[in-house]
Amino acid sequence: MYEIRVETDFSAAHFLRDYNGKCENLHGHNYKVYAHVRGNKLNEGGMLLDFSELKRALKTVCEKLDHTNLNDIESFRQNPSAERIAAYIYDAVVAEMYAYGTDLSYREDKQEAVLYAVDVFETDRNRARYYGNHD
């Protein structure tokens, strides 16, 4: 099994509804995001996936979130928790890669590269991970 990881970051504000504490107030984070791709089969060039393709997709997705109030984005209206942000980014990266001809979606029998997980760090010490449908 091979794994690659790329990272990017973005800054955004949010607040949490149905939460009793200081995070129910509008506040911001400098988010760090990791995208992990795994697979058993390397391409003709000896790579699982070209880093630049994955970096482009992750950056494109995160640029749409950068300097926004996440509560204003339809996908996050209820609560833009780190867990929901990670799931959103996971799905958006899969869609972005697919639009450019690379299928990173998970299938039980697939040996090629799949998007394994997305990590979203709110701080250096706090992160949420989303695995998609495979773990």
Steps between C-alpha positions, in 0.01 A plus 500: 500500500627844403384831640560861404388812682471862395402798707365849467337755727226757510359752744130523579252602765213299643278452802334189637127481561364271771827537687532631851836673518719766348496334154135598462635851433642599163873426495767396250764237437803462280414151379761254379375223272665170406376272222618137513493271195568126525531217253682181409584576139751753366462660158749464214708780650532317831258732682177432679376842386674815388528728805424804286158364394393440857642833620309683224171332593541560873603862448207565265254365757651687794524830310119497484492491882779751560401824675133409524254457781445126467148535640409686178580191289193281447684176587585637845185694597428276798850486648833535322685268738846373410342159433255645247770710338716189456211308338421794272863529387526123447196494271605817317854371434361173360269702272779739397736216412225318309432813295864489390486130414627332817263281698603503868168360624511185708394158373564174688685339206694809389879472511574845361525819701206596720450800724540331835451785747486875548628662819386847605700667775333788683818541703833318510357275772142443381398323183209309351547222243246378244556163333221494246313174453781253552598506868 
